[in-house]
């Protein structure tokens, strides 16, 4: 089951309130302004600033 498109459209970065980009495979939501990725676990976006992963470390996964 895919992530709900309507939910993805309304989610914003909890830190800067900027737009998020859904990554390929629906594994995370990336904020380009903050350069972090919020992971998606069991089809649930984890939108906690403390759980965000730096984008450069995410790319190396």
mmCIF file of the N, C-alpha and C atoms, coordinates in Angstrom:
data_MODEL
# 
_entry.id   MODEL 
# 
loop_
_atom_site.group_PDB 
_atom_site.id 
_atom_site.type_symbol 
_atom_site.label_atom_id 
_atom_site.label_alt_id 
_atom_site.label_comp_id 
_atom_site.label_asym_id 
_atom_site.label_entity_id 
_atom_site.label_seq_id 
_atom_site.pdbx_PDB_ins_code 
_atom_site.Cartn_x 
_atom_site.Cartn_y 
_atom_site.Cartn_z 
_atom_site.occupancy 
_atom_site.B_iso_or_equiv 
_atom_site.pdbx_formal_charge 
_atom_site.auth_seq_id 
_atom_site.auth_comp_id 
_atom_site.auth_asym_id 
_atom_site.auth_atom_id 
_atom_site.pdbx_PDB_model_num 
ATOM 1   N N  . UNK A 1 1  ? 0.838  -1.189 0.000  1.00 0.00 ? 1  UNK A N  1 
ATOM 2   C CA . UNK A 1 1  ? 0.000  0.000  0.000  1.00 0.00 ? 1  UNK A CA 1 
ATOM 3   C C  . UNK A 1 1  ? 0.882  1.251  0.000  1.00 0.00 ? 1  UNK A C  1 
ATOM 4   N N  . UNK A 1 2  ? 0.591  2.185  -0.847 1.00 0.00 ? 2  UNK A N  1 
ATOM 5   C CA . UNK A 1 2  ? 1.372  3.408  -0.992 1.00 0.00 ? 2  UNK A CA 1 
ATOM 6   C C  . UNK A 1 2  ? 0.925  4.457  0.027  1.00 0.00 ? 2  UNK A C  1 
ATOM 7   N N  . UNK A 1 3  ? 1.808  5.437  0.218  1.00 0.00 ? 3  UNK A N  1 
ATOM 8   C CA . UNK A 1 3  ? 1.460  6.544  1.099  1.00 0.00 ? 3  UNK A CA 1 
ATOM 9   C C  . UNK A 1 3  ? 0.294  7.327  0.506  1.00 0.00 ? 3  UNK A C  1 
ATOM 10  N N  . UNK A 1 4  ? -0.515 7.879  1.357  1.00 0.00 ? 4  UNK A N  1 
ATOM 11  C CA . UNK A 1 4  ? -1.676 8.659  0.946  1.00 0.00 ? 4  UNK A CA 1 
ATOM 12  C C  . UNK A 1 4  ? -1.201 9.961  0.289  1.00 0.00 ? 4  UNK A C  1 
ATOM 13  N N  . UNK A 1 5  ? -1.536 10.150 -0.983 1.00 0.00 ? 5  UNK A N  1 
ATOM 14  C CA . UNK A 1 5  ? -1.104 11.327 -1.754 1.00 0.00 ? 5  UNK A CA 1 
ATOM 15  C C  . UNK A 1 5  ? -1.603 12.622 -1.120 1.00 0.00 ? 5  UNK A C  1 
ATOM 16  N N  . UNK A 1 6  ? -2.823 12.625 -0.607 1.00 0.00 ? 6  UNK A N  1 
ATOM 17  C CA . UNK A 1 6  ? -3.365 13.839 0.021  1.00 0.00 ? 6  UNK A CA 1 
ATOM 18  C C  . UNK A 1 6  ? -2.582 14.209 1.273  1.00 0.00 ? 6  UNK A C  1 
ATOM 19  N N  . UNK A 1 7  ? -2.149 13.205 2.026  1.00 0.00 ? 7  UNK A N  1 
ATOM 20  C CA . UNK A 1 7  ? -1.343 13.462 3.217  1.00 0.00 ? 7  UNK A CA 1 
ATOM 21  C C  . UNK A 1 7  ? 0.002  14.061 2.826  1.00 0.00 ? 7  UNK A C  1 
ATOM 22  N N  . UNK A 1 8  ? 0.646  13.478 1.840  1.00 0.00 ? 8  UNK A N  1 
ATOM 23  C CA . UNK A 1 8  ? 1.952  13.965 1.391  1.00 0.00 ? 8  UNK A CA 1 
ATOM 24  C C  . UNK A 1 8  ? 1.845  15.414 0.906  1.00 0.00 ? 8  UNK A C  1 
ATOM 25  N N  . UNK A 1 9  ? 0.758  15.757 0.259  1.00 0.00 ? 9  UNK A N  1 
ATOM 26  C CA . UNK A 1 9  ? 0.577  17.110 -0.266 1.00 0.00 ? 9  UNK A CA 1 
ATOM 27  C C  . UNK A 1 9  ? 0.476  18.164 0.829  1.00 0.00 ? 9  UNK A C  1 
ATOM 28  N N  . UNK A 1 10 ? -0.014 17.803 2.010  1.00 0.00 ? 10 UNK A N  1 
ATOM 29  C CA . UNK A 1 10 ? -0.198 18.804 3.069  1.00 0.00 ? 10 UNK A CA 1 
ATOM 30  C C  . UNK A 1 10 ? 0.943  18.817 4.088  1.00 0.00 ? 10 UNK A C  1 
ATOM 31  N N  . UNK A 1 11 ? 1.792  17.786 4.083  1.00 0.00 ? 11 UNK A N  1 
ATOM 32  C CA . UNK A 1 11 ? 2.904  17.753 5.039  1.00 0.00 ? 11 UNK A CA 1 
ATOM 33  C C  . UNK A 1 11 ? 3.955  18.787 4.681  1.00 0.00 ? 11 UNK A C  1 
ATOM 34  N N  . UNK A 1 12 ? 4.506  19.435 5.710  1.00 0.00 ? 12 UNK A N  1 
ATOM 35  C CA . UNK A 1 12 ? 5.609  20.377 5.546  1.00 0.00 ? 12 UNK A CA 1 
ATOM 36  C C  . UNK A 1 12 ? 6.694  20.018 6.555  1.00 0.00 ? 12 UNK A C  1 
ATOM 37  N N  . UNK A 1 13 ? 7.872  20.528 6.344  1.00 0.00 ? 13 UNK A N  1 
ATOM 38  C CA . UNK A 1 13 ? 8.982  20.296 7.258  1.00 0.00 ? 13 UNK A CA 1 
ATOM 39  C C  . UNK A 1 13 ? 8.618  20.876 8.627  1.00 0.00 ? 13 UNK A C  1 
ATOM 40  N N  . UNK A 1 14 ? 8.715  20.083 9.683  1.00 0.00 ? 14 UNK A N  1 
ATOM 41  C CA . UNK A 1 14 ? 8.367  20.597 11.009 1.00 0.00 ? 14 UNK A CA 1 
ATOM 42  C C  . UNK A 1 14 ? 9.352  21.651 11.528 1.00 0.00 ? 14 UNK A C  1 
ATOM 43  N N  . UNK A 1 15 ? 10.524 21.716 10.927 1.00 0.00 ? 15 UNK A N  1 
ATOM 44  C CA . UNK A 1 15 ? 11.532 22.683 11.379 1.00 0.00 ? 15 UNK A CA 1 
ATOM 45  C C  . UNK A 1 15 ? 11.364 24.042 10.695 1.00 0.00 ? 15 UNK A C  1 
ATOM 46  N N  . UNK A 1 16 ? 11.292 24.041 9.353  1.00 0.00 ? 16 UNK A N  1 
ATOM 47  C CA . UNK A 1 16 ? 11.252 25.313 8.620  1.00 0.00 ? 16 UNK A CA 1 
ATOM 48  C C  . UNK A 1 16 ? 9.915  25.591 7.931  1.00 0.00 ? 16 UNK A C  1 
ATOM 49  N N  . UNK A 1 17 ? 9.020  24.613 7.960  1.00 0.00 ? 17 UNK A N  1 
ATOM 50  C CA . UNK A 1 17 ? 7.700  24.698 7.302  1.00 0.00 ? 17 UNK A CA 1 
ATOM 51  C C  . UNK A 1 17 ? 7.799  24.724 5.783  1.00 0.00 ? 17 UNK A C  1 
ATOM 52  N N  . UNK A 1 18 ? 8.942  24.265 5.256  1.00 0.00 ? 18 UNK A N  1 
ATOM 53  C CA . UNK A 1 18 ? 9.153  24.210 3.817  1.00 0.00 ? 18 UNK A CA 1 
ATOM 54  C C  . UNK A 1 18 ? 8.546  22.957 3.197  1.00 0.00 ? 18 UNK A C  1 
ATOM 55  N N  . UNK A 1 19 ? 8.570  22.928 1.867  1.00 0.00 ? 19 UNK A N  1 
ATOM 56  C CA . UNK A 1 19 ? 8.024  21.791 1.127  1.00 0.00 ? 19 UNK A CA 1 
ATOM 57  C C  . UNK A 1 19 ? 8.904  20.566 1.281  1.00 0.00 ? 19 UNK A C  1 
ATOM 58  N N  . UNK A 1 20 ? 8.276  19.402 1.167  1.00 0.00 ? 20 UNK A N  1 
ATOM 59  C CA . UNK A 1 20 ? 8.977  18.129 1.253  1.00 0.00 ? 20 UNK A CA 1 
ATOM 60  C C  . UNK A 1 20 ? 8.872  17.394 -0.063 1.00 0.00 ? 20 UNK A C  1 
ATOM 61  N N  . UNK A 1 21 ? 9.921  16.665 -0.387 1.00 0.00 ? 21 UNK A N  1 
ATOM 62  C CA . UNK A 1 21 ? 9.966  15.857 -1.610 1.00 0.00 ? 21 UNK A CA 1 
ATOM 63  C C  . UNK A 1 21 ? 9.934  14.387 -1.210 1.00 0.00 ? 21 UNK A C  1 
ATOM 64  N N  . UNK A 1 22 ? 8.995  13.648 -1.773 1.00 0.00 ? 22 UNK A N  1 
ATOM 65  C CA . UNK A 1 22 ? 8.921  12.212 -1.514 1.00 0.00 ? 22 UNK A CA 1 
ATOM 66  C C  . UNK A 1 22 ? 10.019 11.521 -2.305 1.00 0.00 ? 22 UNK A C  1 
ATOM 67  N N  . UNK A 1 23 ? 10.871 10.775 -1.605 1.00 0.00 ? 23 UNK A N  1 
ATOM 68  C CA . UNK A 1 23 ? 11.989 10.096 -2.252 1.00 0.00 ? 23 UNK A CA 1 
ATOM 69  C C  . UNK A 1 23 ? 11.519 8.828  -2.960 1.00 0.00 ? 23 UNK A C  1 
ATOM 70  N N  . UNK A 1 24 ? 12.310 8.389  -3.938 1.00 0.00 ? 24 UNK A N  1 
ATOM 71  C CA . UNK A 1 24 ? 12.002 7.157  -4.665 1.00 0.00 ? 24 UNK A CA 1 
ATOM 72  C C  . UNK A 1 24 ? 11.839 6.004  -3.688 1.00 0.00 ? 24 UNK A C  1 
ATOM 73  N N  . UNK A 1 25 ? 10.879 5.164  -3.942 1.00 0.00 ? 25 UNK A N  1 
ATOM 74  C CA . UNK A 1 25 ? 10.631 4.028  -3.067 1.00 0.00 ? 25 UNK A CA 1 
ATOM 75  C C  . UNK A 1 25 ? 9.844  4.402  -1.834 1.00 0.00 ? 25 UNK A C  1 
ATOM 76  N N  . UNK A 1 26 ? 9.444  5.669  -1.722 1.00 0.00 ? 26 UNK A N  1 
ATOM 77  C CA . UNK A 1 26 ? 8.675  6.161  -0.580 1.00 0.00 ? 26 UNK A CA 1 
ATOM 78  C C  . UNK A 1 26 ? 9.358  5.835  0.745  1.00 0.00 ? 26 UNK A C  1 
ATOM 79  N N  . UNK A 1 27 ? 10.694 5.983  0.774  1.00 0.00 ? 27 UNK A N  1 
ATOM 80  C CA . UNK A 1 27 ? 11.451 5.659  1.978  1.00 0.00 ? 27 UNK A CA 1 
ATOM 81  C C  . UNK A 1 27 ? 11.670 6.858  2.882  1.00 0.00 ? 27 UNK A C  1 
ATOM 82  N N  . UNK A 1 28 ? 11.420 8.049  2.360  1.00 0.00 ? 28 UNK A N  1 
ATOM 83  C CA . UNK A 1 28 ? 11.633 9.240  3.161  1.00 0.00 ? 28 UNK A CA 1 
ATOM 84  C C  . UNK A 1 28 ? 11.086 10.483 2.495  1.00 0.00 ? 28 UNK A C  1 
ATOM 85  N N  . UNK A 1 29 ? 11.003 11.553 3.291  1.00 0.00 ? 29 UNK A N  1 
ATOM 86  C CA . UNK A 1 29 ? 10.569 12.858 2.813  1.00 0.00 ? 29 UNK A CA 1 
ATOM 87  C C  . UNK A 1 29 ? 11.716 13.828 3.037  1.00 0.00 ? 29 UNK A C  1 
ATOM 88  N N  . UNK A 1 30 ? 12.186 14.442 1.965  1.00 0.00 ? 30 UNK A N  1 
ATOM 89  C CA . UNK A 1 30 ? 13.364 15.302 2.026  1.00 0.00 ? 30 UNK A CA 1 
ATOM 90  C C  . UNK A 1 30 ? 12.988 16.777 2.033  1.00 0.00 ? 30 UNK A C  1 
ATOM 91  N N  . UNK A 1 31 ? 13.607 17.510 2.967  1.00 0.00 ? 31 UNK A N  1 
ATOM 92  C CA . UNK A 1 31 ? 13.498 18.966 2.993  1.00 0.00 ? 31 UNK A CA 1 
ATOM 93  C C  . UNK A 1 31 ? 14.802 19.505 2.428  1.00 0.00 ? 31 UNK A C  1 
ATOM 94  N N  . UNK A 1 32 ? 14.746 20.123 1.264  1.00 0.00 ? 32 UNK A N  1 
ATOM 95  C CA . UNK A 1 32 ? 15.948 20.663 0.630  1.00 0.00 ? 32 UNK A CA 1 
ATOM 96  C C  . UNK A 1 32 ? 16.489 21.868 1.393  1.00 0.00 ? 32 UNK A C  1 
ATOM 97  N N  . UNK A 1 33 ? 15.616 22.641 2.013  1.00 0.00 ? 33 UNK A N  1 
ATOM 98  C CA . UNK A 1 33 ? 16.060 23.828 2.745  1.00 0.00 ? 33 UNK A CA 1 
ATOM 99  C C  . UNK A 1 33 ? 16.885 23.450 3.974  1.00 0.00 ? 33 UNK A C  1 
ATOM 100 N N  . UNK A 1 34 ? 16.435 22.456 4.717  1.00 0.00 ? 34 UNK A N  1 
ATOM 101 C CA . UNK A 1 34 ? 17.143 22.018 5.930  1.00 0.00 ? 34 UNK A CA 1 
ATOM 102 C C  . UNK A 1 34 ? 18.170 20.932 5.638  1.00 0.00 ? 34 UNK A C  1 
ATOM 103 N N  . UNK A 1 35 ? 18.116 20.374 4.435  1.00 0.00 ? 35 UNK A N  1 
ATOM 104 C CA . UNK A 1 35 ? 19.004 19.289 4.010  1.00 0.00 ? 35 UNK A CA 1 
ATOM 105 C C  . UNK A 1 35 ? 18.913 18.073 4.939  1.00 0.00 ? 35 UNK A C  1 
ATOM 106 N N  . UNK A 1 36 ? 17.662 17.683 5.247  1.00 0.00 ? 36 UNK A N  1 
ATOM 107 C CA . UNK A 1 36 ? 17.418 16.493 6.059  1.00 0.00 ? 36 UNK A CA 1 
ATOM 108 C C  . UNK A 1 36 ? 16.341 15.641 5.393  1.00 0.00 ? 36 UNK A C  1 
ATOM 109 N N  . UNK A 1 37 ? 16.296 14.373 5.823  1.00 0.00 ? 37 UNK A N  1 
ATOM 110 C CA . UNK A 1 37 ? 15.278 13.442 5.353  1.00 0.00 ? 37 UNK A CA 1 
ATOM 111 C C  . UNK A 1 37 ? 14.529 12.919 6.570  1.00 0.00 ? 37 UNK A C  1 
ATOM 112 N N  . UNK A 1 38 ? 13.210 12.968 6.487  1.00 0.00 ? 38 UNK A N  1 
ATOM 113 C CA . UNK A 1 38 ? 12.359 12.379 7.516  1.00 0.00 ? 38 UNK A CA 1 
ATOM 114 C C  . UNK A 1 38 ? 11.998 10.978 7.025  1.00 0.00 ? 38 UNK A C  1 
ATOM 115 N N  . UNK A 1 39 ? 12.388 9.953  7.766  1.00 0.00 ? 39 UNK A N  1 
ATOM 116 C CA . UNK A 1 39 ? 12.161 8.581  7.291  1.00 0.00 ? 39 UNK A CA 1 
ATOM 117 C C  . UNK A 1 39 ? 10.690 8.196  7.297  1.00 0.00 ? 39 UNK A C  1 
ATOM 118 N N  . UNK A 1 40 ? 10.357 7.237  6.451  1.00 0.00 ? 40 UNK A N  1 
ATOM 119 C CA . UNK A 1 40 ? 9.018  6.643  6.422  1.00 0.00 ? 40 UNK A CA 1 
ATOM 120 C C  . UNK A 1 40 ? 9.182  5.201  6.896  1.00 0.00 ? 40 UNK A C  1 
ATOM 121 N N  . UNK A 1 41 ? 8.502  4.869  7.983  1.00 0.00 ? 41 UNK A N  1 
ATOM 122 C CA . UNK A 1 41 ? 8.579  3.516  8.543  1.00 0.00 ? 41 UNK A CA 1 
ATOM 123 C C  . UNK A 1 41 ? 7.181  2.913  8.575  1.00 0.00 ? 41 UNK A C  1 
ATOM 124 N N  . UNK A 1 42 ? 7.037  1.742  7.974  1.00 0.00 ? 42 UNK A N  1 
ATOM 125 C CA . UNK A 1 42 ? 5.738  1.064  7.907  1.00 0.00 ? 42 UNK A CA 1 
ATOM 126 C C  . UNK A 1 42 ? 4.663  1.982  7.345  1.00 0.00 ? 42 UNK A C  1 
ATOM 127 N N  . UNK A 1 43 ? 5.040  2.737  6.292  1.00 0.00 ? 43 UNK A N  1 
ATOM 128 C CA . UNK A 1 43 ? 4.154  3.655  5.574  1.00 0.00 ? 43 UNK A CA 1 
ATOM 129 C C  . UNK A 1 43 ? 3.689  4.828  6.425  1.00 0.00 ? 43 UNK A C  1 
ATOM 130 N N  . UNK A 1 44 ? 4.437  5.149  7.494  1.00 0.00 ? 44 UNK A N  1 
ATOM 131 C CA . UNK A 1 44 ? 4.113  6.280  8.356  1.00 0.00 ? 44 UNK A CA 1 
ATOM 132 C C  . UNK A 1 44 ? 5.300  7.238  8.356  1.00 0.00 ? 44 UNK A C  1 
ATOM 133 N N  . UNK A 1 45 ? 5.081  8.480  7.901  1.00 0.00 ? 45 UNK A N  1 
ATOM 134 C CA . UNK A 1 45 ? 6.160  9.460  7.932  1.00 0.00 ? 45 UNK A CA 1 
ATOM 135 C C  . UNK A 1 45 ? 6.498  9.830  9.388  1.00 0.00 ? 45 UNK A C  1 
ATOM 136 N N  . UNK A 1 46 ? 7.764  9.766  9.736  1.00 0.00 ? 46 UNK A N  1 
ATOM 137 C CA . UNK A 1 46 ? 8.214  10.127 11.077 1.00 0.00 ? 46 UNK A CA 1 
ATOM 138 C C  . UNK A 1 46 ? 8.647  11.595 11.019 1.00 0.00 ? 46 UNK A C  1 
ATOM 139 N N  . UNK A 1 47 ? 7.747  12.474 11.397 1.00 0.00 ? 47 UNK A N  1 
ATOM 140 C CA . UNK A 1 47 ? 7.938  13.913 11.227 1.00 0.00 ? 47 UNK A CA 1 
ATOM 141 C C  . UNK A 1 47 ? 8.438  14.585 12.502 1.00 0.00 ? 47 UNK A C  1 
ATOM 142 N N  . UNK A 1 48 ? 9.446  14.000 13.111 1.00 0.00 ? 48 UNK A N  1 
ATOM 143 C CA . UNK A 1 48 ? 10.051 14.563 14.314 1.00 0.00 ? 48 UNK A CA 1 
ATOM 144 C C  . UNK A 1 48 ? 11.430 15.111 13.956 1.00 0.00 ? 48 UNK A C  1 
ATOM 145 N N  . UNK A 1 49 ? 11.708 16.345 14.354 1.00 0.00 ? 49 UNK A N  1 
ATOM 146 C CA . UNK A 1 49 ? 12.987 16.964 14.035 1.00 0.00 ? 49 UNK A CA 1 
ATOM 147 C C  . UNK A 1 49 ? 14.138 16.111 14.570 1.00 0.00 ? 49 UNK A C  1 
ATOM 148 N N  . UNK A 1 50 ? 13.972 15.536 15.749 1.00 0.00 ? 50 UNK A N  1 
ATOM 149 C CA . UNK A 1 50 ? 15.033 14.710 16.344 1.00 0.00 ? 50 UNK A CA 1 
ATOM 150 C C  . UNK A 1 50 ? 15.270 13.408 15.584 1.00 0.00 ? 50 UNK A C  1 
ATOM 151 N N  . UNK A 1 51 ? 14.311 12.966 14.776 1.00 0.00 ? 51 UNK A N  1 
ATOM 152 C CA . UNK A 1 51 ? 14.445 11.725 14.009 1.00 0.00 ? 51 UNK A CA 1 
ATOM 153 C C  . UNK A 1 51 ? 14.947 11.966 12.589 1.00 0.00 ? 51 UNK A C  1 
ATOM 154 N N  . UNK A 1 52 ? 15.071 13.224 12.205 1.00 0.00 ? 52 UNK A N  1 
ATOM 155 C CA . UNK A 1 52 ? 15.530 13.561 10.849 1.00 0.00 ? 52 UNK A CA 1 
ATOM 156 C C  . UNK A 1 52 ? 16.976 13.118 10.654 1.00 0.00 ? 52 UNK A C  1 
ATOM 157 N N  . UNK A 1 53 ? 17.271 12.687 9.446  1.00 0.00 ? 53 UNK A N  1 
ATOM 158 C CA . UNK A 1 53 ? 18.607 12.207 9.094  1.00 0.00 ? 53 UNK A CA 1 
ATOM 159 C C  . UNK A 1 53 ? 19.211 13.194 8.091  1.00 0.00 ? 53 UNK A C  1 
ATOM 160 N N  . UNK A 1 54 ? 20.451 13.642 8.334  1.00 0.00 ? 54 UNK A N  1 
ATOM 161 C CA . UNK A 1 54 ? 21.073 14.546 7.359  1.00 0.00 ? 54 UNK A CA 1 
ATOM 162 C C  . UNK A 1 54 ? 21.041 13.926 5.958  1.00 0.00 ? 54 UNK A C  1 
ATOM 163 N N  . UNK A 1 55 ? 20.701 14.734 4.971  1.00 0.00 ? 55 UNK A N  1 
ATOM 164 C CA . UNK A 1 55 ? 20.545 14.232 3.602  1.00 0.00 ? 55 UNK A CA 1 
ATOM 165 C C  . UNK A 1 55 ? 21.810 13.573 3.072  1.00 0.00 ? 55 UNK A C  1 
ATOM 166 N N  . UNK A 1 56 ? 22.982 14.103 3.439  1.00 0.00 ? 56 UNK A N  1 
ATOM 167 C CA . UNK A 1 56 ? 24.220 13.501 2.938  1.00 0.00 ? 56 UNK A CA 1 
ATOM 168 C C  . UNK A 1 56 ? 24.447 12.111 3.517  1.00 0.00 ? 56 UNK A C  1 
ATOM 169 N N  . UNK A 1 57 ? 23.985 11.859 4.726  1.00 0.00 ? 57 UNK A N  1 
ATOM 170 C CA . UNK A 1 57 ? 24.095 10.515 5.314  1.00 0.00 ? 57 UNK A CA 1 
ATOM 171 C C  . UNK A 1 57 ? 23.038 9.586  4.740  1.00 0.00 ? 57 UNK A C  1 
ATOM 172 N N  . UNK A 1 58 ? 21.888 10.128 4.401  1.00 0.00 ? 58 UNK A N  1 
ATOM 173 C CA . UNK A 1 58 ? 20.800 9.331  3.819  1.00 0.00 ? 58 UNK A CA 1 
ATOM 174 C C  . UNK A 1 58 ? 21.222 8.773  2.465  1.00 0.00 ? 58 UNK A C  1 
ATOM 175 N N  . UNK A 1 59 ? 21.898 9.606  1.696  1.00 0.00 ? 59 UNK A N  1 
ATOM 176 C CA . UNK A 1 59 ? 22.343 9.191  0.357  1.00 0.00 ? 59 UNK A CA 1 
ATOM 177 C C  . UNK A 1 59 ? 23.329 8.036  0.412  1.00 0.00 ? 59 UNK A C  1 
ATOM 178 N N  . UNK A 1 60 ? 24.023 7.870  1.520  1.00 0.00 ? 60 UNK A N  1 
ATOM 179 C CA . UNK A 1 60 ? 25.026 6.817  1.657  1.00 0.00 ? 60 UNK A CA 1 
ATOM 180 C C  . UNK A 1 60 ? 24.433 5.518  2.173  1.00 0.00 ? 60 UNK A C  1 
ATOM 181 N N  . UNK A 1 61 ? 23.136 5.514  2.492  1.00 0.00 ? 61 UNK A N  1 
ATOM 182 C CA . UNK A 1 61 ? 22.481 4.310  3.005  1.00 0.00 ? 61 UNK A CA 1 
ATOM 183 C C  . UNK A 1 61 ? 22.408 3.249  1.941  1.00 0.00 ? 61 UNK A C  1 
# 
